[in-house]
Amino acid sequence: MCGETCCHTWRFSARLFSVAVGVKVVGAIFRRVLLVGVVVVFGAACAVLPTEPPPPVRLGAAPVTATGPRYEGAPLHSSGFYEFDQWPKACNLITDTDIRAIFPQVTDTERFAVHQDLMLTAPLSALEPPEPEWARERVRVGGALCTVAMALPGIAFEADELPPRSGAEVTIEVIAAGSAGVVYRNRPQPFPADPPITVAGIPCVAAQGNSLVCATLYVLFQVSMTVEYTRQVDEYTAIRYLHGTETVAFGREPDKDELRRQREWERSVIVRELVEAVVAKL
């Protein structure tokens, strides 16, 4: 993806001061990540092993009322992005109320905001001299990524991890924010055979795992989630969901077809609700 501004990504996730390195190409940004944490506690998670399989994870619906603020009209950087201190903070796009509404059984949560270091690059059409003065500029976007770890029935925090990890996590990533042209040109394109996806009136594209990459006029963002039992008796069941009156179960070691079914189901049912919650803030 390459538009008025292009970028690639380096991602570092930290445990204390040790760093694990990965590479990911998204949007138009070189990204290096520093981790900071904010703790929100709903209640106490129980670490006692259950004597019977945990209940299914009950699913609700996102609140439908738009809460704003709407991120438009912010000052523009010369690259076409918003000034980098004007980007939406990812943790502001998914609230405690949203999490409780979509996952009604949630007890504890912890959320972690991530600063992203960006190196801007010009599109190929702009690489002939003179190169734009902002090309190769390094900037920092505070809080462009947010992970919310949750405790749910059969899913508790792993206390020996720093930051504490959970089998239930929601991740919101602001990929780009700026002019309509920048956002449009950096939107991923679906495969020709993929049906169009619209959530809350905006276009989305299925991405890795169960992720959705969606775009309002001025903000491009990605939403993903992971939910898997960490404490259980039934070693073969990865997760059971209760959606309305229907219980849906997925195995811990599924074949490719089963894994695809799980990811598609989670994307179409849960991630859609998370996107609805995010769009209400945009």
N, C-alpha and C positions, 0 to 999 in steps of 0.2 A: 504494500500500500504506500503510495507516495503522492503527495499533493503539493500545496504551496510550501510545505515544510515536511521533511522526511526524518525518520529516526529509527534507530535500532535499540535493543534493550540488553543491558547487563543487569541481572538481579542477584543481590546478595541477601541471604537471610541469616540473621545473627542469633547465636546462643551465647549470652554474655558478650565476650569480645572475639570469639572464634567466628569464622566466616565460611559459609558453604557457597560455592559459586555455581550459577546456572546461566544459561543463555536463552533468551526468548525474543523473538522479533514481533513487535506489535506497533501499529500506528506509525508515527513519524518521530520517534524519540529514542535516543540512547538513554537507558535508564539504569542508575545505580541506586540501590535501596538501602536506607538506614532505618532501623526499627526503633519505635518508641511505643510505650504502652500506656493505656488508660484502663482502669478497672471499673466495671459496673457489676454490682452484686444484687441479684434478686433474692437469693436465699442460700441455704447450705446444701451442697451436693453430698450425697451419701456414697462412701467408698466401700460399703459392705457388699460382698458378692450376693446376688439374688439366689433364692432357693428354687426358683422356677423361671422360665424364660420371661424376659421383660415384656411389658405390653407394647403393642405397636405404637409408633410415633404418630400421634394424631396431628392432622394438618388442618389449618384454618385458612382464612383469606386475608389479604392485605387490606388495611384501611383504604377507603376509596376517595376520601376528601383530600384535595390538593392542599398542601400546607405551605409551599413556596419556601424561601424566595426563588424566583425564576432567574436563572443565570443567563442574562442577556444584556447587552449594552455595556459590558465592562470595558475598561480601557484596553486597546489592542497593542500588542507588541508589534514591531515592524515585520515579523515573520507571519503575522496573521493570527497567531494564537492570542488568547487573552494574556495580559500581563500575568506573570506566573504566580504572583501572590493573590490573584483574583480567581484562580480555578476553584471549583467546588471542592470542599473537603469531603472525602469519601465517607468518613464516619458520620457526617451530618446527613447523608442520604439514606441511611438505614437506622431507624430509631429503636429504642427499647420497646415502644408501643408496637412498631412493625413486627419485631421479633416475637413478641408475645401473641400477636394476632395470628401469625403464620404458623408458629410452633406453640400451641397453647400450654403444653406441659413443661416448658422451659423453666429451669430453676436458676442456676448461676449463668452469668455471661462474663466474658472478658473480651475487650476489643483492643485492637492494636492498629495504630495509624502508622503509615509508612511514608517517609519523605523520599522523593525520587529525584535523582540528579539527571538532567537531560543534556544531551548534546544535539543541537539543531543542525540539520543538513539540508541543503537546497535540493529541489527536484532536478532531474537530469536536464530539463530544459533551461535551467538557470546556472548550469555549471560552467558555461563559457565565460571568460573574463568580460567585465568585472564581476566577480562573485558577490552575491548580496553580503552586506557588512555583517548581518547576523548569522551567516553560515558558520558552522563550527563553534558557535557560541555555547557555553556551558551554563546552565541555569538549574535552579532547584525549585521543585514544586512540593510544597509541604502538604502532607496528608492526602496524596493522590490515590492511595490504596488503603483499604481498611479490611481487616479480618475480624469477624466476631466469632469467638469460640463459645460453645454452649454446652450446658449439661442437660440431658434429656433422659427419660427412662432407659436404663441400660447403657447410657453413654455419659461417662464422667470425665473430668479433666485428668490429664496425666501430670501429676504434680512434679515429677522429676524432670520435666521439660521446661526450658526457659526460652521463650515464653511458654507458659503452660499450654499444652495442646489438648485437643478434644477430638473425638470421633464425629463431632457435629460442628461444622464451621461454615460460615457464609463469607464470601469475599466480594467486595465491591472495588472496582478499579476505574478511575477516571483516566481514559486514554488520551483524550484531547479535548480542549475547550477553547473556543475562539470564534472567528468569523464563520458564517455558514459555508463559505467556500472551503476553508481548512477542514472543517468537520466532514463535509460531503466527500472531499477528495481522499480522506483517510478512512472512510468507511470500508470494511471488508466486503468483498463481493461473494455472494453465495455461489455454490456450484450450479451449473445450468439445470441439473435435474432436481435440485432442492426446491420444495414449495416455498413461496414467500411466507415470512413470519412477521406478524404485526402484533405488538403488545402495547396496550394503553394508547393505541393510535400512532405509534412510531415504528419504523422499520427495525428489524433485528435479524441477525444471522447466527445460526448455530455454530459454535466454536468447539474447542477441545473439551472432551469430557461432556458435562452437561451444561456448559456455559452458553450464555447468550451475549452477543455484542450488539448493543442498541445505540441509536443516535437520535437525539432531539436535534433541533436546528443548530444549536450552539454547543452541545456537549456529546461526546462519544464515550461510552462506558461499557464495562463488562461485568457481568454478575455470574457467580458460580457458587456451588455449595457441595459439601460432603457430609453425609450422615451415615454412620455405621456403628453398630453395637460394639462397645468395648468391654462390657461386663455381661455375661450371658451363660446359660446352661447349654442351649442348643448351639453347638459349634458349627453347624452347617448354614445357619441363617445369618446373612450379613445385616439385613434390616427388614423390618415390616412396617408398612405405613397404613394408617387408617385414614382414608379419604372419603368423607361423607359416611356412607354405610359400607363401603367396600374396603376390605383388607387386601393389600398387595404385598407380596413377599419376594425378596431377591436373595439368591444364594451367595455364600461367601466365596466360592470358587466357581463362578459362572463361566460358561464357554463364551466365545465371542458374540454369538447371537443373543445370549441372555444378558451379557454386559451392555450390548447396544440397546436392548429393550429397556434395561434399567436407566441408562443415561437419557434416552429419549423420553421415558416416562417422567423422570425427575425434572427434565428441562421443560416439558409441556405442562407440568402440574405445579411444581414447587418454585422453580426458577422464574417462571412467569409471574407468580405472585410477588416474588422479590423485586422483579423489574417494575411491576405496578407500584410498589412502595417507593422505589427510587424515582420514577417519573413524577410522582406526586410532589417531589421536592424541586423539580427542575422546570 
